[in-house]
C-alpha cells in the first residue's frame, strides 16, 4: 500500500504542477517567451509539497488533524525550496536555450529535471526534522537526508533518460501525442520520484512495543532520588518494569530505562528478546510475572511470541488466552498481555499490556 500511495502522490503532484504552470502561461499569459521560468517552479513546488505531505500523512495515518498541524513548517520549507530550485533550473534552461550556445536540447532538459529532483530531495530530507521525533538522532537525520537527496537526484536523471530515450526511438512525435509530450514526461518524473521515496523513506523502525495498561506512572524511583543505592551492588534488583540497555531503547527517549504507559520500545531488526521478571536475564523485565514468561523472536519484518511451555496460560493475544505452547506471529496493532503469577490460589490482580506495531511507525503517530 505504501508504494502505491507514493507513486500516486508523485504522479498527481507532477501533473498538478504542470497544469498550474499552464494556467499562468496560457490563461494569464505570463512570460510566454520564457515558459521554463514559470513551468519549472510550479512543478518543483507541487512535487516538493506533495511528497512532504504524503510522508506526513503516511507516518500519521489515523490522525489527520495532527498531520495538518505538523505540516505548516515543512510545507513552507518545501514551498521555498521548490520556488528557489524551480527558478534556478528555469533560468539556467532559458540561458542554455540561447541559439548562440548551441547546447543540445536533451542535455538542457536533463539538467533542468535534475535540479527539480534535487529540490524535492532537499525538501523531503530537511522537513523530516519537523514532523518526526526520530530525526532527533543526528546520525539518522543525516543518513535520511543524504538518501533523500541522492534518491531525488537519481530518480530525476533516470526519468529524463527514459524520456529522451523514448523520444529517440519514436523520432518525430506522432500527431496523436503532440500536446501531451510534456505532461507525459513530467508524469514519468513524478512516478519515479514517488517510487524512489517509497523505498528510501521506509520506516527505520521495523517494530515497536507500546506500553499500555499496567505501566501507569507511579512517581520517581527511590534509586533516582538516592544515587548511593545504585552503587551498593552491581546486581541491585530494580523493582519496576524496565528494559535492558543498550540492547533496547525507547523511541522518543533514548536515555530512559523504566517502562511507562505511552512509551514505545524500539525493537531490533533481528534477534531474540527475553521477557520475564528476572532482572539479570530479561531484556524486558516486568516484576511479578514469571521469571521467563516468553521470548520475542524478531526476523526481519516479522515478530513472534514464543511462550514458555510452563506458563503459556499467563499470556493473552488480542484478549484470547493462549491454549498451547505454540508460537504466535504478531501483526500490526496486536495487543499482548502478560498476567502476574498466581499466588496461594488467589486470582491475579494485575496484568501488563503492550501494543505491537510493525508498519507506518513514526514516534509521533
N, C-alpha and C positions, 0 to 999 in steps of 0.2 A: 504493500500500500504506500509506503513512504516514497519509493522510487516513482510511482505514478503521480503522486502529489507534486513532487519536484519537477517532473517533466511537464505536467500541466501548467504549473506556475511559470516555468521558463517560456513555454510556447505562448501563453496568454500575455505575459508581460512584454515580450518582444513585439507581438502584434498590436498590443495597445499602444506601445510607444511609437510604432510606425504610423498608426492611424492618427495619433495626436500630432505627429510631425506633418502628416499630410493636411491636417486641418489648418495648421499655421501657414503651410506653403500654398495650398490651393484656395482655401476659403478666405483667409486673412491676407494672403499674398505677401507674406513676409520673406524678404531675402530670397526671392525665387532664383536669382542669379547665383546664389551660394547655398544650395539646398543642404549640403552636408553640415553646415553650421547650425541648421535648425533640426535636421533629422537625427544626427548622431547624439546630441544632448537628450532629446526626447526618448530615444531608445535606451541610452545608458541610464537615465533616471528611472525609467519604468522597470528595467531589468534589475537594477540595484535595489529599488524599493520592493519590488515583487519578491525577490529571493530572500530579502531580510524578513519581510512579513511572513513568508511561507515558513521559514525556520522558526520564527517565534511561535506561530500557531501550532506547528508540529510538536514543538517542545512542551506546549501547554494545551493539549487538545481538548481538555474539559473545562478550561477557564478562559473564555473569550474576553470577558471584561478585563481580567488581569493582563491578557495579551495586548489589548489595546492600550492599557495604561503603560505597559513596559515598552511599547513601540514608539513612543514620542521621540526620544533622543535618537534611537537607531534610525528612524525614518529621516530625521533632519540630517544626520551624518550621511546616509545613503543618498539623499537628495543633493547635498552639497558635493559629494564626490562624483556622483553621476553627472552633475552640471559641469563641474570642472573638467573631468575627463572627456565628456562629450564635446565641449567647446574646443579643447586642445586637439582631439582627434579630428573634429570637423575642420578646424583651422589648418592643421597640417595637411589634411586631404586636399583642401582648396588650393593651398600653396603648391602641393605636388602635382596637381592637375594642370598647372600652368604649362602652356604649349612650349615655352622656352626650355623647360626642364626635360621634356620627352621621357618621363618615367612611365613604365608600363602600368596600365590601369589595374591589373590584378594585384600588383605589389602595393599600390596605394590602398586598395580595398583591404588587403591583409593587414597593413599597418593600422588602419582605422578600426577594424574589428578587434585587433589585438588590444588596443587602448580601451575599447569598451569592455572587453573581458577582464582586463586589469582593474578597471574601476569597480566592476561587480565583485571581483575577488577581494579588493580592498574593503569595500563596504561590508561584505559579509563577514570578513575576518575581524575588522575593527569593532563593528557594532555588537558582536557576540559578547563583549565585555559588559554591556549594559542590560542584557537580558538573561544572563546565566551566572550563577554563583561559581560554577565550575571554572570560569575564566579567572577567578581569583588566584588560581595556581599559575604562576608566571610561565613556568615551563610548558604547561598545557596550552596556555593562551598563545604563546609564540609558535608552538607546533601547529595549532589550528590556523593561526594567521598565515603562516608560510604555506601550508597546504591549500588554503583557500585561494591565496594569490596565485600559486602555481597552477591550481586546478582551473581557475578562471582564464589564465593566460593560455594554457594548453588547449582548453575547450574552444576558445575563440580562434586559435590558429587552425585547429582541426576543422572547425566549421567553415572557415574561409577556404581552406584547402579543398574540402568536399565541394563547396560551391563553385570554385574556379575549375576544378576537375570536371564537374558536370557540364559547365559551360564549354569547356574544351571538347568534350565528347559530342555534345549537341551541335557545336559550331554556331551557326546563326540560330538565335532563339526562335522556336516555332511561333507562328502567329497566335496560336491559342494561349501561349504563356506570356505574351507581351503584355506588360502592365502588372503582371503578378511576379515578375522576376525578383524584385527587391523584397516584398513581403515573404516570399518563399525562402530567400536567403537568410533573412533575419529570423524566420521561424526555425531554420536549422540551427542558427546561433543560440536561440533561446532553449531549444530542445537539448542541445549538447551541454549548455551551462547547467540546466536542471539536472540532467543525468549525472554530470560530474559532481555537483554539490550533494546529490543524494548519496554518493559514495564517500566523498571526503568529509562530509559533516555528520556521518552517522554517530550516534551517541557513544561516547568513550566508555561509559559505564554499562557493562553488559548485564548487570543485575544489581539489585539492592534489596535489603530487608528494611522496611519502615516499621519502627516500633509503634505499637498501639496500646491497647488496654493491658494493664499490669505494670506498665513502665511510667506511671504518673510521677511527676516531680515531687520529691519529698523533702527538699531543702538541702543544705550543704552537708557533705560528708564530714565526719569528725576528723578524718585524715587530712582534709583540706584545711581545717582550722588549726590543727596541731601538727606541724611538719615533723616533729620528733617521732611520731608513730610510723612514718614512712621509713625511718632508718633503723628501727628496732630489730627488724628481721627481713631478710630478703624474700621470705615466703609469707609475709603478712597477709592474712586472709581478708579479702575485700568482700564485705557482706552487702554488696549491692550489685545489680546487673552491670556488667562491663564487657568490653571487647579486649582481645589481646593485641597489643601494639608491638611492633609496627606491621604485623600481618594484616590487620584490618584498621580502617579509619572511617569516620563519618563523612558523608558527602559535603556538608556545609560547615564542618568544624573538625579540622584535621588534628587538633590538639586534645580534644575531649576523649574521655575514656568511658565514662558512665553512660549506659543506655537510658535514654529518656524518651517519653512519648513524643512522636513527631520527628525524631531524628532518623535518618536513613543510613544504614551501614553499607558502605561501598564494598561490593564483593569482587574478588579477583576473577580474572578471565578463566582460569582453570585451577583445579586443586580440590582438596578435601578439608572441610572445617568441622571441628568437633563442637557439639552443643551439649552443655551439661552444667552441673553445679561445681565441678572440681576446678578450683581456681588455677591450678598448676597445669592442667591438661586441656582445659576447654578454651577454644578460640572465642566462642560466645558463651560467657559464663552467666548463668541465671540461678541465684540462690533458691533453695527449696525444691527444685526439680531433681530428677535422678542425676547422679554424678556424670553419666554419659547417656543421654536420652536418645541422641541420634547424630548422624553425620549429614552434613550438607555437601553433596558432591557436585562440583561445577565443571562442565565440559563445554567449552566454547559458549554457545548461546543457550545451553540447556542446564537446568539445575534439578537435582533430585534429593528428596529427603529419604535417607536410608535409616530406618528406626533400629534402635537396639532391640533385639528379639525379646528381651526381658521386660520391656516397658513400652511396647508399641501402642498399648491402650491409653497411654498418657498423652497421645498426640492426636490432634484434630486437624483435618484439612478441609477448609470450606464448611466448617460446622459438623463434619462427619468424623466420628471416632474411627481410628484405624482398626481393622479387624484381623490384620495379618502383619507379618514382618516384611512383606514385600515393599520395595522402594516405590516412591510416588514421584512422578515427574511434575514439577511445578510449572504453572503457566502464569501469564501476566495477571496481576490482581488476585492471585490465590491467597487465602488467609490461612496462616499456620498458627496453631495454638498449642502451647505446652502447659500441661496441668502439673500442679505441685504433687509431691508424693503423698499417698495416704498414710496416716499415722494412727495407730491404735484403733483401726477400724472406722475412724471418722472420715466423713466426706471431705475432699479437698475444698478449701475455701478461696483459693487464689489460682489464677492462671495468667499466662503471658502470651501476648498475641503479636504476630508480625504480618505485614502485607508484603508479598513478593512482587517486585517489578522487574521486567526484562526488556521493555521497549518504550520508546518515546520518553525515556527517563531524562529529566533535567531537574536539578535540585529545586528550582522554583515552581515546578509543575505540581 
